[in-house]
Every structure is written in structure tokens, then in C-alpha cells.
Amino acid sequence: MTTISSTAAAPVRSSTLVGLLRLLRVLGDALATYWVRREAIKTLRQLDDRTLRDIGISRCQIEPAVAGELDIDLVRIR
């Protein structure tokens, strides 16, 4: 004879809640990262060209540098 326990449905609700909380945490982290990057871009755009050159980037390289997409070795060749 097979018996079905009423606790079998509880993990589904729990895993759904855990999944939702994980999704909210991931979205919150992504939003915080976006805000931090936008603030860094804003700060770098306020610098003059000489200061940017001193740190090794040009004005057109600000966003890729903040995103981590800038290849520093290629910049140093110039």
C-alpha cells in the first residue's frame, strides 16, 4: 500500500520562496553594481583630460574601463 504524506508539498513552497528570495538578491546586487558603476563613470567624466591620461585612459575609454572591458596592455603601447 502506498501512503502520501501531507509534508510532501511543503518543500515545493519552501523551494519556491527560496528561489524568489535568490532572484530578489540577484536583482538587488545587479542594481547596486549598476549604481556604483554609474557613479564611477560620473566621477571620471568630471576629471580633465590630463588627469585621465595620468591614470592611463582617455575620455572615450571611461565606460569600458569602469566595466572592466578595457585591455590595459593595449593602452600602454601608445
Secondary structure, 3 states (H helix, E strand, C coil): CCCCCHHHHHHHHHHHHHHHHHHHHHHHHHHHHHHHHHHHHHHHHCCCHHHHHHHCCCHHHHHHHHHCCCCHHHHHHC
